Amino acid sequence: MSKRPTPKKRREKSRGRTQQSAYEAKQVKRLTNKQKSPYAVLAEPKNKAGKALKGVTRIKA
């Protein structure tokens, strides 16, 4: 009589969560590398003065 084969672990039906976390880790690494680049410069906010004026609802005298 031969030996029974060792039971293998079942593969889950969906690997979605694992794939998602791997993707997120990859993106975080890519973005941090991009930030650390010597060519990376903080972007100036566009139309900064216009937005500040838009936020003013009343002017105190």
N, C-alpha and C positions, 0 to 999 in steps of 0.2 A: 504494500500500500504506500502510495507517494504522499509526501508532505503537502499540506494545504498552503497555498500562496499567502504571503503576508498581506493583510488588508491595507489598501491604499486609502489615503485621505480623499474625501469627496471634494470636488471642485464646486464652489458656489455657483449658482445659476447666473448671477450678475456680478461682474467685477467693477461696476460703476463707481462705487465709493473709492476704491483703491486707485482706479485710473484718475479720478478727479483730484485726489490728494497729490498724486504724482505730478499731474499737470500744474496744480497750484504751486507746488514746491519749485518746479522748473521755472514758472513765471516769476516767482519771488526772486529766485537766484538771478534771472535775466535782468530784472529791473534794478536790483541792488548793484549788479555789475555795471549797468548803464550809468547809475548814479555815481559810482566810484571812478568812472572814466575821467581822464584829465580834460577831456573835451566837454564834459557835462557842465552846463551853466544853468543856474536857476532862471526860469523864464519870468520875465517881467509881466505882471498882470496887465492885460489890455484894457484900455478905457477906464483906468482906475479913478480918475477925477470925475468922469461922468456918472459912474456908479455911486460915488460918494454923495454927489448932489442929488441923485435920485432917492437916496435913503433919507434925506432931510425932509421932514414933514412940516416943521415950522421953525422960524428963525426967532431967537430971543433977542430983544433989543437991549 
